[in-house]
Amino acid sequence: MPEVPNERQPLLHREPVFTTAAGPNQSANNLQNGHVSTASIDRSVELDTLPETATFGRNLTWTSAYMLTVSRIVGSGIFATPGSIYKSVGSVGLALTVWIVGAAIAACGLAVSMELGCMLPRSGGTKVYLEFMYRRPRFLSSTLVAIQAVVLGFTASNCIVFGDYMLVALGMEVTAFAQRTLAVGLLTAITIVHGCFLKTGIWIQNALAWVKIGLMAFMAILGVVALFLPHTSSRENAEVLSMARWFRGSNWNIFALSTAILKVSYSFAGYDNVNNVLNEVKDPIRTLKTMAPTAMLTVAIFYLMLNIAYFIVVPLEEITNSGELIAALFFEKIFGASLGSTILSVLVAVSAAGNVMVVTFTLARVNQEVARQGFLPFAKYLSSSYPYNAPLGGLVVHYIPSLLVIVLPPQQDVYAFILDVEGYPAQFFAMAICIGTLWLRKSKPDLKRPFKAWRPAIWLRIALSSCLIVAPFIPPTSGGDVGFWYATYAVVGGGLLVCGVIYWYLWTVLIPHLRGYRLEEEADTLQDGTSVTRLIKIKNQ
């Protein structure tokens, strides 16, 4: 491949070409020396098109990658969202149609992530793609991704959900202290397992994902079995659900339909989870091409089956008034109020724990990639897989903000606000990635693309991101989920990106200009074999 000098910045992580004896199998005891300089390590951005193996190997099989994706997508939403969606659209047929359309829209986003993951099969996901697409202004995309990953890359909501439902399942009083204690305990345990026992952590998250799939299958089967139980009203519900009545009472209001479709699309969030850890996936390109659509199809089918089960078991008028309690009503109708509440609580707790497990696993790898690029303090230590052959540094970077979000917010409003802020900037990144994908097709048509997304799918994903960026500024009919201005989180989330741009300008442009130096990148290799980039200051001549 010919050299393209202007396109070798910013440099990314590469398979190092060693000219010294340093290698990935050197003793971890030598890490105290800091790093091993190598005379020639090619970390040019063009080599992102080649796979790179993590220093601790490729431990994720097709099945593990599948479980990582399914467990990330399926959180607690499917046990709450269907009731509000039915209430919005007014009929069974339209509700099921919305779930199908939402799955199709999510599949469009999946196609984009598959094209980029197969073309750039490296860990880091969004970080890798933005750096490959937007190399100028230099360091800008890297800075913004680093801020997003570190400041907003926390796992708190499902830790809190786990604490809530475990207390209910155990028959204990739900207090803020007990809730947060269980949440912190879950987060701490998962961080220790993933940081010190790599393969054990993978086994546990696979097991939790299987349990989650088994529970969804159990619920779907219950919906059919309920037809033959004498103490339920499922037979009467089934008659109401006849094809002739499917669309009776439908609300075709465009705003109601759009809101419902967006809710469903959000229920599929996380379909690109494996793109963050491709350095650890065996045969990453082939795995991604088959695993990702299989996982998406699995989740879509289960979502439809659970919706049908809800409609069979719970009377429609009760669904309308259920809000986010539809799963609770489902189990109550079959098992009674006491046992049904316990089963639901265990189900949601297991689902939340599995979600925290896989999110922590992947976000730790993203943090490690940010550190390898030299964009975190103590990058040498945070980039390393020493001493347990796992990204312990990335896990610590993830643990600290997650812990603070769980422990510090004094009010429910503050907590809901933080969670809203967390996801908003990601929509700008998603839009930039889709636009960049189209631009790469035009500017670099010769790049090898083992999978290519349908062009209308890319434009549809751009439209969805646009809607999610604008939607917070549309006044909600219910007043929003916080006690202050409903769009505050969007202003703060967007403001965080603006602050990132200002920080980038000060750090990489203004201060170097005033002090007479420039930032350059120097490739090194740590003693555990991790190739890294160090940012160094070079005096202007």
N, C-alpha and C positions, 0 to 999 in steps of 0.2 A: 504494500500500500504506500503510495507516495506521501511524503511529508507535507503537512499543511500547517505551517508554523502558527498562523493565527488561530488555529482550531485546537491547539494543544493546551488550552487553559479554560477553566481550571482543571488541573490534573486530578484524576480520580484513582481509586484503588485498582491495582492490577495484579496479575500473576507476576511476581518479580522474576527478573532475569539475573541470577546471582553470578557475580564474578569473584566472590570470596566463598569461604567454606560455610558461611552462615546458612542455616536452613531450618525448616520447620521442626525437625526432630532433635534439635539441640536441647541440652538439659535445661530445665526450668530454673535450676539453681543459678544459672548465669544471668538471669534477668536483672539482678542487681546492678549489672554493668550498664543498664539503661537501654542501649540499642546497639546494633551492629551496623556500621556504615558499609554500604556497598558501592562499589565503583560504578555499577551500571544497573539501575532498576528502571525499566520502562513503565511509567504510570500514565502514559498519554491517554487522552479521553477517547481516542478512536478504538482502543483495545477494550472498551466496555462491551463491544459486540462479542467478545470471547468469554466463555464461562470462567469463573474463578472459584476454587475450592477453599472453604473455610479451614483455618489451621487445625480445628478439631474435627475435620472430616465431614463427609456427607452422611448424616445420620437419619435423614427424613426419606422414607420410602414413599411410594405412591400412596399407600394407605395412610401414612402419617400426614402427608400433605393434604389429603382429602379430609381427614379429621380436623386438621388445623383450619381449613376453610369452613367446613360445616359448623364447627363449634364457635367460630368467630361470627358467622352470620346469625345463628340462632341464639339470641339472648333471651330477654324476658318479654320482648314486644309481642310475640305471637300469642301470649297468654292474656294480653290486654287490648291490643289494637283492633282486632276484628269487631268488637262491640261498637266502638266509636265509628268505624268505617260503615257498618250496616246502618247506623243511625243517620249518617250523612247522606247515604245514597238511597235509602228507603226500601230496597227490595233485595231478596236473596240473589236473584240472577245478576243484578247490577253489581252487587258486592263481590260475587265470585269473578265477574268480568274485570272489575278493578284490580283484583289480586293477580289475574292473568296478565293484564296490561302492565302492572307494576313490575312483575317478573320479567316481562319482555324488555322494559326500559332498563332494568338492572342488568339484563343480559347484554345490552348495548355497551354499558360501562365495562362489563367483563371482557367483551371483545377487544376494547381498547387496551385494557391491562394485559390481555394475552398477547396482542401484537407487540407491545413494548417489552413484556417479559421474555418473549421468545427472541426478540431482536437484541435486547440488552440483558442477558441472563445473569445479573448480579444482584446481590443482596442490597437493600436500601430502598427499592421501589421508587417512590416519588422523588427522592433525593437524586438517584441516578438519572432518572428521565429528564428532570429539569436541568441538571448540570450538563447533560448531553445536548439538550435542545438550545438552551439559552446560555451561551458561553460569554456573551458580552451583555451588559457591563460585567467585567471580571469580578468574581466572588459574590455577586449579588444573589443569584439563585441559591448558592451554598449558604449564605448568611440567613436568608429568609427561611430555608428549610431547617437550619439548625435552631433558629428561634422557635419555630413551630414545634419541632420535635422535643425540645428541652422544656420550654415554658408550658406548652399545652399538651404534651405527650404523656398524660397521666391516665391512670385507671382508678376511678373512684366510684362511679355510679353503680356498677355491678358488685363492688365490694359492699356498699351500703345495702343494696338489695339482698345480698347474701345474709348480712347481719339481721335485717328485718325478718326475713322468712325463716331463718334458722331459729330465731327466738320463738316465733309462732309455732314452728314444728315441735319444739321442745316444751311448749306450754309455759314459757316464761314471759314475764312482763317485758314489753317493748319500751325500753328507755333509751335516751340518747347515748348514755354512757355504755350500756351493754351493746347497743347497735354498733357504735364506733369501735368498741373493743374487739368484737368479732370481725369487723371489717379490716382493722389493722392486723389482726391475727392471720386472716386469710392472705392478705397482701404480703406479710412478712414470711409466712410459710412458703408461699409460691416463689418469692424472690430467693430464699435459701435453697429450695429444691432446684430451681433452674440455674442458680449460680454455682452450686457445689456438686450437683448430681445430674449432669446433663441428660444421660440416657434414661434415668429414672423419671425425670420431669417429662420427657417425651412420652414415656409409657403411661404415666398418670393422665396426661391430657388426652391421649388416645382413648384411654379407658373411660374418662368422663364424657368424651364425645360419643362413644358407643352407647353409654347409658342414656345420653340425651336423645340419640336416635331411637333407642328402644322405648323410651318414655313417650315420644311422639307417636310411634307406631302403636303403643298401648292405648293412647288416647283415641287414635283413629279407629282402632278395633272396638273400643268401648262404645263409640257412636253407633256402630252396627249392632253390637250386642244389646244396647239399650232398647232397640226396637222390640226385643222379646222379653224385656223385664216388665212384670205386671205393675210395679209401683211407680213407673215413670209415665210421662205423657208423650213419649217419643213417637208412638204410632199416630197420635193426632197431629203432631208436628210434621211427620212424614207426609200426611195427606195435604197439609197446607203447602208443603214444598213440592207439590206436583209441578211438572214442567209448565202446565198451563198457567200457573200462578207465579212463576219465577220472577217476572218483571212487573208484577202488580204493585203499584205504589212507588215506582221508581222516581227519584229526584234527578232530573237531567240538568240541573243548574250547573253551569260550567265551572263556577268557583268551587262548589261542593265537590264536583268530580275531580278537579285539579288537586284540591287539598287531600282528598282520599288517595289519589294516585301517588302523591308525594309521600304520604305516610307509608304506603306499601313499599315504595322504592327505598325508603329509609330502613325498612325492615330487612332489606337484603344487603345493607352496608357491611363491608368486610369481605366481599367476594375476592378482592385482590390481596388478601392477607399473605398468601404464599410468596408474592412478588418481593416481599421484604426479606425473605430468607432463602433466596435461590442458591446462595453459595453452599447451603447445607442439604439441598435436595438432590437425590440421586437422579442422574439423567434429566436435568431440569427442564430442557425444552420439550422433550417428549412427554414428560410427566405433566407439565403445565397444559399442554395442548389437549390432553385427554381428561386429566383430573378436574380442572376448573369447571368445564361445562357439566361434568358428571355431578360435581358437588352442587352447582347451581340448580340443576334439574331435580336432584334429590330434595333440596330445601323447598323448591317451588311446589313439588308434588305433596310434600308433607304439609305445607301451609294450606294448600287447597283441601286436603283430607281433614285437617283440623277444623277449618271453617265449616265444612259440611257436617262434621261431628257436632260442632257447636249448634248448628241450625237444627239438627235432628233432636238433640237432647233438651235444649233450652227453648222455651216458647219465645216467639218473635217479639212479643210485647215486652218480655223481660229483658231480652237482648237490647232493645231500644233504650231501656232505662238502666242498663248495666254499667254504662261508662267503661271503666277499665277493669271490671270485675267479672268478665264473661267466663274465664276459666274457673273462677270460684263457683259460679252458678253451675257450671258443667259438672264438677265433682260433687257438689251438693245434691244435685238431682239424682245422681247415681248411687252415691255412698252415704248420703245424709250429711247434715251440717258439720258435725264434729269430725268424722273420719275424712270427709271431703276436704275440709280446711287443712288437715294435716298432710294429706297426699299432695295437695296443691303447693303447700309451703315447701315440702321436700323437693318437689319437681322444680320449682322456681329457684330454690337455693342451689341445687345441682347445676342447673342451667347457667346461673350467674357465676358459680365457681369455675365451670369449664370455660366460660367466656373470659374471665380474668386470667386464667391460666394461659390461654393462647395469645391474648393481647399483650401480656407481659413478655411472653416468649419472643414475639415479633418486634415490639417496640424497643426491647433491649438491643436487638440487632441493628435497628435503625440508629440508635444512639451510638453504638459502636462504630458504625460507618461514618457518622458525623465526626466522631473523635479521630478516626483514621485520617480524615481530611485535614485535621489540625484546627478545627473550629471550636474546640472546647478547652478550657484550662485543664492542666494535668493530662493532656491528650495521650502522652506516652503510656500512662497507666490505664486510662479508660479504654484505650484501643486494644490492650493486651488481653489474651485469654488465660493468662497466668492467674492463680496457681492451679485452678481446677479444670483447665481446658474448656472453659465456658466464658461467655461475655459478662463476667461479674461486674466490670466497670459500667457497662451499659445498663445493667440491672439496677445499680445504685443510682444512676442518673434518673432512671424511671421511678424508682422507689421514693425518692425524696419529695418531688412535687405531688405524687399520689398520696403520700402520707399527710402532707400539709392540707390538701383539699379535703381529706376525710376528717381530719382532727380540728382544723381551725375555724371554718365557717360557723358563725354563731346562730344563723337563722336559715330557715328553709329557703327563703328568697335568695339569699346569697349563694347557697349551694346550687339551686336551679340555674341561677345566672352564670355561675362558673361553668356548668355543664353546657349551657348554650354557647358560651364564648368558645369552648373547646372545638366545636365542629365548624364554626363559621369560616375561618380562614382557609380551611381545607377545600372549600368550594372554588376559591380563586385558583388554587393549585390544580384542581381537577380540570377547570376550564383551560388553564395555561397548557396542561399536558395534552388535551385534545387538540387545541390549536397547533401546538408543536408537532403533534403526530401528522397532521395534514401538511405542515410546512416541511417536515422531513421527507415526506413522500415526493414533494416537488424538488427540494434542494438536494436530496441524496437518494435518488431512485434506485441506485445500485446496491444499497444496503440489503443484506440478506434478511428476509422476513419470512420465517417458517410459518407464521400465521399472519393473516391480514384481515383487519376488521372491515366490515361493510361500511362504506363511506357515510350513508345516511345514519348509521348507528353512532358514528362519531359526532355528527351534527346534532343528533337527538341528545347525546350526553352534554354537549355544549349548551343546548337549550335548557336542560334540566338544571345545570349549574347556574345559569342566568336566573332561572326562577327562584332557586334557593338563595341567591344573593339578594334579590329584590324582595322576596316574600316577607322578611322580618319588618319591612317598613309599611306593610299593609295592615291597617288597624284590625286586630282580631275582634270577633264578635263577643268573645267571653272575657276580654280584658287581659289575656296573656297569662303566663304561669308565674309571674313575679309581681310584686306590689308597686314597682316603679315603671317608668316608661318602657313599653313592650319591645322597642327596638334598641335598647341600650346595649345589649350584648353584641348586636351587629356593629354598632359604632365602635365598641371597645375591641372587637375582633379585627375589624378593618383598621382601627387605629394602631393595633399591634403590628400589623404589616407595614404601616406608614413609619412607625418607630423603627422597625427593622431596616427600612430603606435609609432613614436618617443615620442610624448607627453604622450601616455599611458605608455611607458616604464619609462620615467622620473618620472611621477606622482605616479605610482602604484608599481614600482619596485626599481629604483635606489635611489630616494630621501628617501623613507621609510627605505631602507637598510642602507643608510648613517646616518640617524637620529635615527635609532633604534626603529622603530615602524612598525606596520602593519595596513592596512585598513580593517575594518570590517563593516558590515551592521547591522543596528539596526532598527527594525520596529516600527513605530509610527502611530497614527491616528490624523489627524487634527480635529478641532472642527466641521467642516462641514461634517465630516464622511469620508473624503478621507484618505485611507491608503497609507502611504509613507515609504520610506527607507531613513535613514540618514547614511551617511558615516562618521565613527568615527575613530580616531587614537588610537590604543591600544599599549602601550609601551611593547616592548619585555622583557621577563623575563631573 
